[in-house]
Amino acid sequence: MQRPRHKKPMVAHSRRAGIGGVELKIAHARPPISSSADRRAGARTCRYHRSFSPQSTRRDQPTLCPTMIVILFLAFLTLTAPTLAGDVSFTISDRKTYVGVPIQITVEITNAQDHDPPKVADIQGADVRIGPPANSQFTSIFNGQMEQRITTTYTINIIPRKEGDLVIPPLAITVDDETYTSQPQTITVRKSENKGLLDIKLIGDVDSVYVGEPINVTLEIWLRQFKKNRTTLDFRQMWRTIDQNASNFGQFADIIAAGRDVDIKTTTQADPKTGRRHTYFIYSVENKFWPERPGQLAGSDINVVVNYPISVTRNRFSILRGLSIDRAKPITASVTDSGIIIKAPPTENRPDIYRGAVGQYAITATANPTEINVGDPITITLDIRGTGRLETLQPPPLTKQPQLTNDFRVPDESLAGIVNGSVKTFTQSIRATRDDITEVPPIRFAYFDPDIEEYVTIETDPIPLAIKEQAQLPVTQMVEGTRASSVTNLTARTEGLLANIDDPSLLLANQTIALNTTTLTIAGGMPILYVATLLFQTNRRKLKSNVALGRRRNAKRNASQKLTEAQQATDPTTSARLAAAAITTYIADRCNLPTGGLTRTDAITQLQDRSINEDLVTTIDQLLEECDHIQYAPTASAAANITARTQSAITQLEKENLQ
């Protein structure tokens, strides 16, 4: 049954197994027929699909000829053409969070021809950041059928700044000229209880600088060492509790992601309330800032999220030297006061040609050519060397310099410079207005020197010119021109491309086609291919009309795809999440249950209700539990082992004929 084209799509909600996520999927305006379990749960989890299949044509010919062979071949290609489908899904990570801990919304676009980036309205009380798109391509061959899935994923981080209810407005995205919209969501935001466990500091090498003047700034992350029941975590283990995906390190992000320039120190500090001394690890990174506006150095965009341990247990699957984080709570910290003041250059004694340069500079100029006629273009090249930020350095305003504009025509346009090392080069074309001009006058450039806190004006050396009066061309020479001395007559020719065949009857000669063994073989095989294609299309229509049957048949293939993605993932956390999803997806497909809402407990209950082998159920329960542990304490070896064991469990489930 085709979907209505003018009804607004609805959004369905379901929970992802293993990670506590909520998946928002655009559903049909009229829900498809579902199982009794689906109807009891009120689930609407089918995705919004758009597909088309080219219609094939067939014409019977009374005799065998090349035209018939071509038509049959084209019909075969048309009938076997794959179905293209566009699929859009919205997934929200959770409905509860803490101040500073981002809510993540994932927009996944599959097999789309064209799309625009998702649009998110401003959210009061929260910051919104849309990451760049991530593209992936997956190709599988199952029972001789090749399926290709091209996916584009956008990640939207919504960071609450105050506690209470946060309303996320509908998200909209246009895919293949159709707009998909999610429903608004309400998120509960609670205040994170830091209690001195985490602190963030910005420290500059000086207390104040001017706008445009560089300053070296150090970011310090103070994290209290975990100690409980004679169990302690060292500085490496505590560093892993920092959630780098949820945190925002601002201009320090690239340095922290690389992990090579992080300095680590250990100190002790007394609790101001209890007087008890605690050990802190100080993780510090340094970067150069170029302030762009006066005020306090901005650091409000820096927010660190830590999954601080509550209890730790021994676990052989953990990378924490046999320790596994049993329970953890998210805590956050932001930069509240950097203490670094950014000053604006003074307005007093500011030259009218000043354009924001701060530092120390030198300027030179050259002209080419220097021997010209009046009105000919002269290219002026300005080279500015300095200690300031050359990327944003503005050229001297040439139209504001009377000594230049009095003798030359100077375009009033902004110049784009080129930075090469410590030099920025600007070029401009000017034209002399008279022949008595002897030089390009000095060009002035102004900057503010922060060392002496004064404005400085420098200028180039004059450039000598030799200008001649423009030679004039007599009017008679411009009008008359040169007459043609002779006229060439066209001659008719009988040879050439139009005269290759003298006898027109040869063009009308009958042509016959000999039916050899190859032609007869192709012609005889086409009906067989046509029948096979017809059966294949009938089977596909049957699967399309019977959703439950189609899900059962494709269950193993869908699980295998997720396992392949898990094996290819470089992040152990992602690998464990995909392995758990492979199991729950397989169970949901075989039992025709909502995929996103199947938790670990639900999956085990479904297997027990269907009298699956108890040992196999226990194995699957342990696998899902270990996947949860790996996401808290990731390790590459454990993730690699878990994918292999998951593949084995799914193979055993396949023999149980689960449905």
Secondary structure, DSSP 8 states (H G I E B T S, - for coil): ----SSS--EEEEEE-TTT--EEEEEE-SS-----HHHHHHT-----EEEEE---------SS--HHHHHHHHHHHHHHT---EEEEEEEEES-SEEETT--EEEEEEEES-S-B---B----TTEEEEE---EEEEEEEEETTEEEEEEEEEEEEEEEE-SSEEEEE---EEEETTEEEE---EEEEEE----TTSEEEEEEESSSEEETT--EEEEEEEEEE--EETTEE--HHHHHTTB-TTT-B-GGGHHHHHH-SS-EEEEEEEE-TTT--EEEEEEEEEEEEE---SSEE---TT-EEEEEEEEEEEE-TT-TBTTEEEEEEEEEEEE------EEE---STT--TT--S-BS-EEEEEEEE-SEEETT-EEEEEEEEEESS-GGG-----GGG-HHHHTTEE--------EEETTEEEEEEEEEES-TT--EE---EEEEEETTTTEEEEEE---EE-EEE------HHHHHS----S--------SSSGGGS-S-GGGGG--------HHHHHHHHHHHHHHHHHHHHHHHHHHHHH-HHHHHHHHHHHHHHHHHHHHHH-SSHHHHHHHHHHHHHHHHHHHHT--STT--HHHHHHHHHHTT--HHHHHHHHHHHHHHHHHHHS--HHHHHHHHHHHHHHHHHHHHTT--
